[in-house]
Amino acid sequence: MEIQSQRQITHPRGLYVLFFVEMWERFSFYGMRALLVLFLTKELLMQDAQAGRIYGFYNGFVYLTPILGGLLADRFLGYKRSIFLGGVLMMFGHLSLAFNGLWTFYLGLGLLIAGNGFFKPCISTVVGRIYELEGKPELKDSGFTIFYFGINLGAILGTWACANLAEYKGWHYGFGIAAVGMLIGLIIFGFLGRRVNPDAFLANGNESLSDLKGEDPKQDRERIFAILVFSAITITFWASYEQIGSSLSLIIDRYVDRNILGWEIPAANYQSLNPLFVVSLALVVSWIWKKFEESGRHISTVTKFCLGLIILGLGYLLLSLVTFGSTEKFSSIWIILSILLLTVGELFLSPVGLSLVTKLAPVKVASMMMGFWFLANFFAHVLAGELTRYMGGRESLSAFFLIFFFLPTITAIGLFSFRKKLESWMHGVK
């Protein structure tokens, strides 16, 4: 009985190496992202709609390239080389942004897009694989939530570092420190990765995992269909959620009272609220899922997704009510409460979705299926960028926020009505 208890509570040690590698990669990614729309509108003097479109397409392509990167990792490169190559490309992408010039700016975005394509699907796949190799698949949801903690700890540090350097030293200092964060992640991966036996889960070919899942073609097809449906569901979630970095960033800059005790908080610093809340709540949510499983009361993935969508919508409904019938600046407290609700919705959906893909995907195409999971984010970010143009002025904010209440809420209703068929395609995977 003692052995079983230890098995249930101990996460693989490889998780913590991957935790810190991802933390520093996200330091660089989110730090740069917090500056992007503000840099485009304030430094390059672009119109809101154009800046929102560039932001949307950049983030969209960040999530499109993992399909190709995942395929190359599965078939040719292996996880270790793909992760390292992706990190190097992203580091040079941030460095390119640190130089003055429009061509270096677009080169930097291109390198970041390519680097994410190699890095993103592989590191998420590896997190799932280490639980299979150690025979602890029931801890995946909990483990991915811890991994998500690392993502958002990096986002907090990166947002504050990049935002404040950009505010007080200049935009390119902010982009430059993002490159330093990626370099630290590469160093950790290069040295500590070997100490946790990377050949066990960063091997080219995945042969060691071939006996972990069945070879039933029909079952594999239906599980892939389930991944594609869950992926499609996330489009409206992320299109609504990602207003944080585009329209909501501009709204905070223009229409929110940011003065606290005589200090006007830089608008980009509000980007750290979401990762701060994730860090505060991720381990709590992980503990809740774990306790439900240990008590035998399983909460289905569909239920978690529906709750995440509805809670996200409530965050925007709050802002719609606050801004209705007023043209004055509104208090930061409403932004804080709204982002708190968006974060809870994110924690109910995103890490659970990552975990689900690693459970459902056939071994031979695991990284490519993770790429398809991220493909939904491509469509979501492009849609998010296009929806930015409906923002308008202060008087139209209430109606604008309602868009992002109805989108996820209607999606949740549709998903719940389709739940039985979807769960049958999962063939018992929880």
KEFI-738024 format. One record per residue (C-alpha): x, y, z; residue number from 1. Coordinates in Angstrom, 1 decimal. Layout:
<sites>
site east:X; north:Y; up:Z; resi:NUM;
...
</sites>
This chain:
<sites>
site east:0.0; north:0.0; up:0.0; resi:1;
site east:2.9; north:2.3; up:0.8; resi:2;
site east:4.3; north:1.7; up:-2.7; resi:3;
site east:1.1; north:2.6; up:-4.4; resi:4;
site east:0.8; north:5.8; up:-2.4; resi:5;
site east:4.3; north:6.9; up:-3.4; resi:6;
site east:3.5; north:6.1; up:-7.1; resi:7;
site east:0.5; north:8.4; up:-6.9; resi:8;
site east:2.2; north:11.4; up:-5.5; resi:9;
site east:5.7; north:11.4; up:-7.2; resi:10;
site east:6.1; north:13.2; up:-10.5; resi:11;
site east:9.0; north:12.2; up:-12.8; resi:12;
site east:12.2; north:14.1; up:-12.1; resi:13;
site east:12.5; north:15.0; up:-15.8; resi:14;
site east:9.4; north:17.3; up:-15.3; resi:15;
site east:11.4; north:19.8; up:-13.3; resi:16;
site east:14.2; north:20.1; up:-15.9; resi:17;
site east:11.6; north:20.7; up:-18.6; resi:18;
site east:9.8; north:23.1; up:-16.2; resi:19;
site east:12.9; north:25.4; up:-16.1; resi:20;
site east:13.7; north:25.1; up:-19.8; resi:21;
site east:10.1; north:26.1; up:-20.7; resi:22;
site east:10.1; north:28.8; up:-18.0; resi:23;
site east:13.0; north:30.7; up:-19.7; resi:24;
site east:11.7; north:30.1; up:-23.2; resi:25;
site east:8.4; north:31.6; up:-22.1; resi:26;
site east:10.3; north:34.5; up:-20.4; resi:27;
site east:11.5; north:35.5; up:-23.8; resi:28;
site east:8.2; north:34.8; up:-25.7; resi:29;
site east:5.8; north:36.6; up:-23.4; resi:30;
site east:8.2; north:39.4; up:-22.6; resi:31;
site east:8.5; north:40.2; up:-26.3; resi:32;
site east:4.7; north:39.7; up:-26.9; resi:33;
site east:3.8; north:42.2; up:-24.2; resi:34;
site east:5.7; north:44.9; up:-26.2; resi:35;
site east:4.6; north:44.0; up:-29.7; resi:36;
site east:1.3; north:45.9; up:-30.2; resi:37;
site east:2.4; north:48.9; up:-28.2; resi:38;
site east:5.7; north:49.0; up:-30.2; resi:39;
site east:3.8; north:48.8; up:-33.5; resi:40;
site east:1.4; north:51.6; up:-32.6; resi:41;
site east:3.7; north:53.9; up:-30.6; resi:42;
site east:7.1; north:53.4; up:-32.3; resi:43;
site east:6.2; north:52.4; up:-35.9; resi:44;
site east:3.0; north:54.5; up:-35.7; resi:45;
site east:0.7; north:51.9; up:-37.2; resi:46;
site east:-3.1; north:52.1; up:-37.0; resi:47;
site east:-4.8; north:49.9; up:-34.4; resi:48;
site east:-6.3; north:47.5; up:-37.0; resi:49;
site east:-3.0; north:47.1; up:-38.8; resi:50;
site east:-1.1; north:46.4; up:-35.5; resi:51;
site east:-3.8; north:44.0; up:-34.4; resi:52;
site east:-3.6; north:42.1; up:-37.7; resi:53;
site east:0.2; north:41.8; up:-37.5; resi:54;
site east:-0.1; north:40.7; up:-33.9; resi:55;
site east:-2.7; north:38.1; up:-34.9; resi:56;
site east:-0.8; north:36.7; up:-37.9; resi:57;
site east:2.5; north:36.6; up:-35.9; resi:58;
site east:0.9; north:34.6; up:-33.1; resi:59;
site east:-1.1; north:32.5; up:-35.6; resi:60;
site east:2.0; north:31.4; up:-37.5; resi:61;
site east:3.7; north:30.7; up:-34.2; resi:62;
site east:1.1; north:28.0; up:-33.8; resi:63;
site east:1.0; north:26.9; up:-37.4; resi:64;
site east:4.6; north:25.9; up:-37.8; resi:65;
site east:4.5; north:23.2; up:-35.0; resi:66;
site east:2.8; north:20.9; up:-37.5; resi:67;
site east:5.8; north:20.8; up:-39.7; resi:68;
site east:8.2; north:21.0; up:-36.8; resi:69;
site east:6.4; north:18.1; up:-35.1; resi:70;
site east:6.5; north:16.0; up:-38.3; resi:71;
site east:10.3; north:16.6; up:-38.7; resi:72;
site east:10.8; north:15.7; up:-35.0; resi:73;
site east:8.8; north:12.5; up:-35.3; resi:74;
site east:10.4; north:11.3; up:-38.5; resi:75;
site east:13.9; north:12.7; up:-38.7; resi:76;
site east:15.3; north:15.0; up:-36.0; resi:77;
site east:14.1; north:13.6; up:-32.7; resi:78;
site east:13.0; north:15.6; up:-29.8; resi:79;
site east:16.3; north:16.8; up:-28.4; resi:80;
site east:17.7; north:18.3; up:-31.6; resi:81;
site east:14.3; north:19.9; up:-32.4; resi:82;
site east:14.1; north:21.6; up:-29.0; resi:83;
site east:17.6; north:22.8; up:-29.2; resi:84;
site east:17.3; north:24.0; up:-32.8; resi:85;
site east:14.1; north:25.8; up:-32.0; resi:86;
site east:15.7; north:27.6; up:-29.0; resi:87;
site east:18.6; north:28.8; up:-31.1; resi:88;
site east:16.4; north:30.2; up:-33.8; resi:89;
site east:14.2; north:32.0; up:-31.2; resi:90;
site east:17.3; north:33.5; up:-29.5; resi:91;
site east:18.5; north:35.0; up:-32.8; resi:92;
site east:14.9; north:36.2; up:-33.5; resi:93;
site east:14.9; north:38.2; up:-30.3; resi:94;
site east:18.4; north:39.6; up:-31.0; resi:95;
site east:17.2; north:40.7; up:-34.5; resi:96;
site east:14.3; north:42.6; up:-32.9; resi:97;
site east:16.8; north:44.4; up:-30.7; resi:98;
site east:18.3; north:46.2; up:-33.7; resi:99;
site east:16.8; north:49.3; up:-35.3; resi:100;
site east:15.3; north:48.7; up:-38.8; resi:101;
site east:12.1; north:47.5; up:-40.3; resi:102;
site east:13.8; north:44.5; up:-42.1; resi:103;
site east:15.4; north:43.3; up:-38.8; resi:104;
site east:12.0; north:43.6; up:-37.1; resi:105;
site east:10.4; north:41.3; up:-39.7; resi:106;
site east:13.4; north:39.0; up:-39.8; resi:107;
site east:13.1; north:38.6; up:-36.0; resi:108;
site east:9.4; north:37.7; up:-36.3; resi:109;
site east:10.2; north:35.1; up:-38.9; resi:110;
site east:13.0; north:33.5; up:-36.8; resi:111;
site east:10.7; north:33.4; up:-33.8; resi:112;
site east:7.9; north:31.7; up:-35.9; resi:113;
site east:10.3; north:29.1; up:-37.2; resi:114;
site east:11.9; north:28.4; up:-33.8; resi:115;
site east:8.6; north:27.9; up:-32.1; resi:116;
site east:7.7; north:25.4; up:-34.8; resi:117;
site east:10.5; north:23.1; up:-33.7; resi:118;
site east:10.4; north:23.9; up:-29.9; resi:119;
site east:6.8; north:24.0; up:-29.0; resi:120;
site east:5.3; north:20.6; up:-30.0; resi:121;
site east:8.3; north:18.6; up:-28.9; resi:122;
site east:8.7; north:19.9; up:-25.3; resi:123;
site east:5.0; north:19.4; up:-24.7; resi:124;
site east:5.1; north:15.9; up:-26.1; resi:125;
site east:8.1; north:15.0; up:-24.0; resi:126;
site east:6.3; north:16.1; up:-20.8; resi:127;
site east:3.5; north:13.6; up:-21.6; resi:128;
site east:6.0; north:10.8; up:-22.5; resi:129;
site east:7.9; north:10.8; up:-19.3; resi:130;
site east:4.7; north:9.9; up:-17.5; resi:131;
site east:4.1; north:7.0; up:-19.8; resi:132;
site east:7.6; north:5.8; up:-19.4; resi:133;
site east:7.4; north:5.8; up:-15.6; resi:134;
site east:3.9; north:4.3; up:-15.6; resi:135;
site east:2.1; north:7.3; up:-14.2; resi:136;
site east:-0.5; north:8.4; up:-16.8; resi:137;
site east:-3.0; north:9.2; up:-14.2; resi:138;
site east:-0.8; north:12.1; up:-13.0; resi:139;
site east:-0.6; north:13.8; up:-16.5; resi:140;
site east:-3.3; north:16.5; up:-15.9; resi:141;
site east:-1.6; north:17.4; up:-12.6; resi:142;
site east:1.9; north:17.3; up:-14.2; resi:143;
site east:0.9; north:19.5; up:-17.1; resi:144;
site east:-0.6; north:22.0; up:-14.7; resi:145;
site east:2.8; north:22.1; up:-12.9; resi:146;
site east:4.4; north:22.5; up:-16.3; resi:147;
site east:1.9; north:25.3; up:-16.9; resi:148;
site east:3.1; north:26.9; up:-13.7; resi:149;
site east:6.6; north:27.1; up:-15.1; resi:150;
site east:5.3; north:28.7; up:-18.4; resi:151;
site east:3.6; north:31.4; up:-16.5; resi:152;
site east:6.4; north:32.0; up:-14.0; resi:153;
site east:8.5; north:32.8; up:-17.0; resi:154;
site east:5.8; north:35.0; up:-18.4; resi:155;
site east:5.7; north:37.1; up:-15.2; resi:156;
site east:9.4; north:37.6; up:-15.1; resi:157;
site east:9.7; north:38.2; up:-18.8; resi:158;
site east:6.8; north:40.7; up:-19.0; resi:159;
site east:8.1; north:42.8; up:-16.1; resi:160;
site east:11.7; north:42.7; up:-17.3; resi:161;
site east:10.9; north:43.5; up:-21.0; resi:162;
site east:8.1; north:46.1; up:-20.2; resi:163;
site east:10.2; north:48.1; up:-17.7; resi:164;
site east:13.4; north:48.0; up:-19.8; resi:165;
site east:11.3; north:49.2; up:-22.8; resi:166;
site east:9.6; north:51.9; up:-20.8; resi:167;
site east:12.8; north:53.4; up:-19.1; resi:168;
site east:15.6; north:52.4; up:-21.5; resi:169;
site east:14.1; north:51.9; up:-24.9; resi:170;
site east:12.2; north:49.3; up:-26.9; resi:171;
site east:15.2; north:47.4; up:-28.1; resi:172;
site east:16.5; north:46.9; up:-24.6; resi:173;
site east:13.2; north:45.2; up:-23.9; resi:174;
site east:13.6; north:42.9; up:-26.9; resi:175;
site east:17.3; north:42.3; up:-26.1; resi:176;
site east:16.6; north:40.9; up:-22.6; resi:177;
site east:14.2; north:38.4; up:-24.2; resi:178;
site east:17.2; north:37.0; up:-26.1; resi:179;
site east:19.0; north:36.6; up:-22.8; resi:180;
site east:16.1; north:34.6; up:-21.3; resi:181;
site east:16.2; north:32.2; up:-24.3; resi:182;
site east:19.9; north:31.7; up:-23.9; resi:183;
site east:19.5; north:30.7; up:-20.3; resi:184;
site east:16.9; north:28.2; up:-21.3; resi:185;
site east:19.3; north:26.7; up:-23.9; resi:186;
site east:22.1; north:26.4; up:-21.3; resi:187;
site east:19.8; north:24.6; up:-18.8; resi:188;
site east:18.7; north:22.2; up:-21.6; resi:189;
site east:22.2; north:21.5; up:-22.7; resi:190;
site east:23.6; north:20.7; up:-19.3; resi:191;
site east:20.8; north:19.4; up:-17.1; resi:192;
site east:19.0; north:17.5; up:-19.8; resi:193;
site east:21.8; north:14.9; up:-19.8; resi:194;
site east:21.6; north:14.5; up:-16.0; resi:195;
site east:18.0; north:13.1; up:-16.3; resi:196;
site east:18.8; north:10.6; up:-19.0; resi:197;
site east:17.4; north:12.4; up:-22.0; resi:198;
site east:17.9; north:9.3; up:-24.2; resi:199;
site east:14.9; north:7.8; up:-22.4; resi:200;
site east:12.5; north:10.4; up:-23.6; resi:201;
site east:14.3; north:12.6; up:-26.2; resi:202;
site east:15.2; north:9.8; up:-28.5; resi:203;
site east:14.8; north:9.8; up:-32.3; resi:204;
site east:12.2; north:7.4; up:-33.4; resi:205;
site east:10.1; north:6.7; up:-30.3; resi:206;
site east:10.8; north:2.9; up:-30.5; resi:207;
site east:10.9; north:2.5; up:-26.8; resi:208;
site east:7.3; north:3.7; up:-26.5; resi:209;
site east:5.8; north:1.5; up:-29.2; resi:210;
site east:4.3; north:-0.9; up:-26.7; resi:211;
site east:2.5; north:1.8; up:-24.7; resi:212;
site east:-0.6; north:2.1; up:-26.9; resi:213;
site east:-2.6; north:-0.3; up:-29.0; resi:214;
site east:-2.3; north:-0.6; up:-32.8; resi:215;
site east:-6.0; north:-0.7; up:-33.5; resi:216;
site east:-6.4; north:1.5; up:-36.7; resi:217;
site east:-10.1; north:2.3; up:-36.1; resi:218;
site east:-9.5; north:3.2; up:-32.5; resi:219;
site east:-6.5; north:5.4; up:-33.5; resi:220;
site east:-8.5; north:7.2; up:-36.2; resi:221;
site east:-11.4; north:8.0; up:-33.8; resi:222;
site east:-9.0; north:9.2; up:-31.1; resi:223;
site east:-7.4; north:11.5; up:-33.8; resi:224;
site east:-10.9; north:12.7; up:-34.6; resi:225;
site east:-11.4; north:13.5; up:-30.9; resi:226;
site east:-8.2; north:15.5; up:-30.9; resi:227;
site east:-9.3; north:17.5; up:-33.9; resi:228;
site east:-12.7; north:18.3; up:-32.4; resi:229;
site east:-11.2; north:19.4; up:-29.1; resi:230;
site east:-8.7; north:21.5; up:-31.1; resi:231;
site east:-11.5; north:23.1; up:-33.1; resi:232;
site east:-13.3; north:24.0; up:-29.9; resi:233;
site east:-10.3; north:26.0; up:-28.7; resi:234;
site east:-10.5; north:28.4; up:-31.6; resi:235;
site east:-13.2; north:30.5; up:-30.0; resi:236;
site east:-11.6; north:30.2; up:-26.6; resi:237;
site east:-8.2; north:31.5; up:-27.8; resi:238;
site east:-9.7; north:34.1; up:-30.2; resi:239;
site east:-11.4; north:35.6; up:-27.1; resi:240;
site east:-8.6; north:35.1; up:-24.7; resi:241;
site east:-5.9; north:36.6; up:-26.9; resi:242;
site east:-7.5; north:40.0; up:-26.8; resi:243;
site east:-5.4; north:40.3; up:-23.7; resi:244;
site east:-2.3; north:41.0; up:-25.9; resi:245;
site east:-4.0; north:43.1; up:-28.6; resi:246;
site east:-7.3; north:45.1; up:-28.1; resi:247;
site east:-7.2; north:44.8; up:-24.3; resi:248;
site east:-3.6; north:46.1; up:-24.2; resi:249;
site east:-4.7; north:49.2; up:-26.2; resi:250;
site east:-7.8; north:49.6; up:-24.0; resi:251;
site east:-5.7; north:49.5; up:-20.9; resi:252;
site east:-3.3; north:52.1; up:-22.3; resi:253;
site east:-6.0; north:54.5; up:-23.3; resi:254;
site east:-9.1; north:54.0; up:-21.1; resi:255;
site east:-8.0; north:52.5; up:-17.8; resi:256;
site east:-7.0; north:54.6; up:-14.8; resi:257;
site east:-3.5; north:53.2; up:-14.2; resi:258;
site east:-2.4; north:55.7; up:-11.5; resi:259;
site east:-1.6; north:54.0; up:-8.2; resi:260;
site east:-0.2; north:56.1; up:-5.4; resi:261;
site east:1.1; north:58.6; up:-7.9; resi:262;
site east:2.8; north:56.0; up:-10.2; resi:263;
site east:1.3; north:55.4; up:-13.6; resi:264;
site east:1.8; north:51.7; up:-14.2; resi:265;
site east:3.1; north:51.0; up:-17.8; resi:266;
site east:0.3; north:49.4; up:-19.8; resi:267;
site east:2.5; north:46.5; up:-20.8; resi:268;
site east:2.9; north:45.6; up:-17.1; resi:269;
site east:-0.7; north:44.5; up:-17.0; resi:270;
site east:0.3; north:41.6; up:-19.2; resi:271;
site east:1.9; north:40.0; up:-16.2; resi:272;
site east:-1.5; north:39.7; up:-14.4; resi:273;
site east:-2.5; north:36.6; up:-16.3; resi:274;
site east:0.7; north:34.6; up:-15.6; resi:275;
site east:0.8; north:35.9; up:-12.0; resi:276;
site east:-2.7; north:34.5; up:-11.5; resi:277;
site east:-1.7; north:31.2; up:-13.2; resi:278;
site east:1.3; north:30.9; up:-10.9; resi:279;
site east:-1.0; north:31.6; up:-7.9; resi:280;
site east:-3.7; north:29.2; up:-8.9; resi:281;
site east:-2.1; north:26.4; up:-11.1; resi:282;
site east:-0.9; north:24.3; up:-8.2; resi:283;
site east:-4.3; north:24.7; up:-6.5; resi:284;
site east:-6.1; north:23.5; up:-9.7; resi:285;
site east:-3.6; north:20.7; up:-10.1; resi:286;
site east:-4.2; north:19.6; up:-6.5; resi:287;
site east:-8.0; north:19.7; up:-7.1; resi:288;
site east:-7.8; north:17.5; up:-10.1; resi:289;
site east:-5.5; north:15.1; up:-8.2; resi:290;
site east:-7.9; north:14.9; up:-5.2; resi:291;
site east:-10.9; north:14.2; up:-7.4; resi:292;
site east:-9.0; north:11.3; up:-9.1; resi:293;
site east:-7.9; north:9.9; up:-5.8; resi:294;
site east:-11.4; north:10.0; up:-4.5; resi:295;
site east:-12.7; north:8.2; up:-7.6; resi:296;
site east:-14.8; north:11.2; up:-8.7; resi:297;
site east:-13.5; north:11.8; up:-12.2; resi:298;
site east:-14.3; north:15.1; up:-13.9; resi:299;
site east:-14.4; north:14.6; up:-17.7; resi:300;
site east:-12.3; north:16.5; up:-20.1; resi:301;
site east:-15.5; north:17.8; up:-21.8; resi:302;
site east:-16.8; north:19.2; up:-18.5; resi:303;
site east:-13.5; north:20.9; up:-17.8; resi:304;
site east:-13.5; north:22.4; up:-21.3; resi:305;
site east:-17.1; north:23.7; up:-20.9; resi:306;
site east:-16.4; north:25.3; up:-17.6; resi:307;
site east:-13.3; north:26.9; up:-19.0; resi:308;
site east:-15.2; north:28.4; up:-21.9; resi:309;
site east:-18.0; north:29.7; up:-19.7; resi:310;
site east:-15.7; north:31.3; up:-17.1; resi:311;
site east:-13.7; north:33.0; up:-19.8; resi:312;
site east:-17.0; north:34.5; up:-21.2; resi:313;
site east:-17.9; north:35.8; up:-17.8; resi:314;
site east:-14.7; north:37.7; up:-17.6; resi:315;
site east:-15.7; north:39.7; up:-20.7; resi:316;
site east:-19.3; north:40.0; up:-19.6; resi:317;
site east:-18.0; north:41.8; up:-16.5; resi:318;
site east:-16.1; north:44.3; up:-18.6; resi:319;
site east:-19.1; north:44.8; up:-20.8; resi:320;
site east:-21.3; north:45.7; up:-17.8; resi:321;
site east:-18.6; north:48.0; up:-16.3; resi:322;
site east:-18.2; north:50.0; up:-19.5; resi:323;
site east:-21.9; north:50.2; up:-20.4; resi:324;
site east:-23.3; north:53.7; up:-20.6; resi:325;
site east:-20.1; north:55.5; up:-19.6; resi:326;
site east:-17.3; north:57.4; up:-21.5; resi:327;
site east:-15.0; north:57.8; up:-18.5; resi:328;
site east:-11.8; north:55.9; up:-17.7; resi:329;
site east:-12.6; north:52.9; up:-15.6; resi:330;
site east:-10.8; north:51.5; up:-12.6; resi:331;
site east:-7.9; north:49.0; up:-12.9; resi:332;
site east:-9.8; north:46.7; up:-10.4; resi:333;
site east:-12.2; north:45.6; up:-13.1; resi:334;
site east:-9.4; north:44.7; up:-15.5; resi:335;
site east:-7.8; north:42.7; up:-12.7; resi:336;
site east:-11.0; north:40.8; up:-11.9; resi:337;
site east:-11.6; north:40.2; up:-15.6; resi:338;
site east:-8.2; north:38.8; up:-16.2; resi:339;
site east:-8.6; north:36.6; up:-13.0; resi:340;
site east:-11.7; north:35.0; up:-14.6; resi:341;
site east:-9.9; north:34.6; up:-18.0; resi:342;
site east:-7.1; north:32.9; up:-16.1; resi:343;
site east:-9.3; north:30.4; up:-14.3; resi:344;
site east:-10.9; north:29.6; up:-17.7; resi:345;
site east:-7.5; north:29.0; up:-19.1; resi:346;
site east:-6.4; north:26.7; up:-16.3; resi:347;
site east:-9.6; north:24.6; up:-16.8; resi:348;
site east:-8.9; north:24.2; up:-20.5; resi:349;
site east:-5.3; north:24.7; up:-21.7; resi:350;
site east:-3.1; north:22.3; up:-19.6; resi:351;
site east:-5.9; north:19.7; up:-19.7; resi:352;
site east:-5.9; north:19.9; up:-23.5; resi:353;
site east:-2.1; north:19.5; up:-23.7; resi:354;
site east:-2.4; north:16.4; up:-21.5; resi:355;
site east:-5.3; north:15.0; up:-23.6; resi:356;
site east:-3.3; north:15.1; up:-26.8; resi:357;
site east:-0.5; north:13.1; up:-25.3; resi:358;
site east:-3.1; north:10.5; up:-24.1; resi:359;
site east:-5.0; north:10.2; up:-27.3; resi:360;
site east:-2.3; north:10.6; up:-30.0; resi:361;
site east:-0.9; north:7.4; up:-31.6; resi:362;
site east:2.8; north:7.1; up:-30.7; resi:363;
site east:4.2; north:7.4; up:-34.2; resi:364;
site east:2.5; north:10.8; up:-34.9; resi:365;
site east:2.5; north:12.2; up:-31.4; resi:366;
site east:4.4; north:15.4; up:-32.1; resi:367;
site east:2.6; north:16.0; up:-35.3; resi:368;
site east:-0.8; north:15.7; up:-33.5; resi:369;
site east:0.5; north:18.2; up:-30.9; resi:370;
site east:1.2; north:20.4; up:-33.9; resi:371;
site east:-2.5; north:20.0; up:-35.0; resi:372;
site east:-3.5; north:21.0; up:-31.5; resi:373;
site east:-1.5; north:24.2; up:-31.9; resi:374;
site east:-2.9; north:24.7; up:-35.4; resi:375;
site east:-6.2; north:25.7; up:-33.8; resi:376;
site east:-4.3; north:28.6; up:-32.2; resi:377;
site east:-3.3; north:29.7; up:-35.7; resi:378;
site east:-6.9; north:30.2; up:-36.7; resi:379;
site east:-7.7; north:31.6; up:-33.3; resi:380;
site east:-5.0; north:34.3; up:-33.4; resi:381;
site east:-5.8; north:35.3; up:-36.9; resi:382;
site east:-9.5; north:35.6; up:-35.9; resi:383;
site east:-8.5; north:37.5; up:-32.7; resi:384;
site east:-6.5; north:40.0; up:-34.8; resi:385;
site east:-9.3; north:40.5; up:-37.2; resi:386;
site east:-11.8; north:41.1; up:-34.4; resi:387;
site east:-9.6; north:43.9; up:-33.0; resi:388;
site east:-10.9; north:46.2; up:-35.7; resi:389;
site east:-14.4; north:46.2; up:-34.1; resi:390;
site east:-13.0; north:47.8; up:-30.9; resi:391;
site east:-13.8; north:51.4; up:-31.9; resi:392;
site east:-13.7; north:54.2; up:-29.3; resi:393;
site east:-14.5; north:54.3; up:-25.6; resi:394;
site east:-18.3; north:54.5; up:-26.2; resi:395;
site east:-18.4; north:51.2; up:-28.1; resi:396;
site east:-16.4; north:49.1; up:-25.6; resi:397;
site east:-19.4; north:47.5; up:-23.9; resi:398;
site east:-20.7; north:46.0; up:-27.2; resi:399;
site east:-17.2; north:45.0; up:-28.2; resi:400;
site east:-16.7; north:43.0; up:-25.0; resi:401;
site east:-20.0; north:41.2; up:-25.6; resi:402;
site east:-18.5; north:39.5; up:-28.7; resi:403;
site east:-16.1; north:37.6; up:-26.4; resi:404;
site east:-18.9; north:36.7; up:-24.0; resi:405;
site east:-21.1; north:35.1; up:-26.6; resi:406;
site east:-18.3; north:33.3; up:-28.7; resi:407;
site east:-17.1; north:31.0; up:-25.9; resi:408;
site east:-20.5; north:30.6; up:-24.3; resi:409;
site east:-22.2; north:29.3; up:-27.5; resi:410;
site east:-19.2; north:27.0; up:-28.1; resi:411;
site east:-19.6; north:25.5; up:-24.6; resi:412;
site east:-23.3; north:24.8; up:-25.2; resi:413;
site east:-22.4; north:23.1; up:-28.5; resi:414;
site east:-19.6; north:21.0; up:-27.0; resi:415;
site east:-21.8; north:19.8; up:-24.1; resi:416;
site east:-24.5; north:18.7; up:-26.5; resi:417;
site east:-21.9; north:16.7; up:-28.5; resi:418;
site east:-20.2; north:15.2; up:-25.4; resi:419;
site east:-21.4; north:11.5; up:-25.7; resi:420;
site east:-20.2; north:11.1; up:-29.3; resi:421;
site east:-16.9; north:12.7; up:-28.5; resi:422;
site east:-16.3; north:10.6; up:-25.4; resi:423;
site east:-17.1; north:7.4; up:-27.4; resi:424;
site east:-14.3; north:8.4; up:-29.8; resi:425;
site east:-11.9; north:8.7; up:-26.9; resi:426;
site east:-12.3; north:4.9; up:-26.2; resi:427;
site east:-12.0; north:5.2; up:-22.4; resi:428;
site east:-9.1; north:7.7; up:-22.3; resi:429;
site east:-9.8; north:10.0; up:-19.3; resi:430;
</sites>
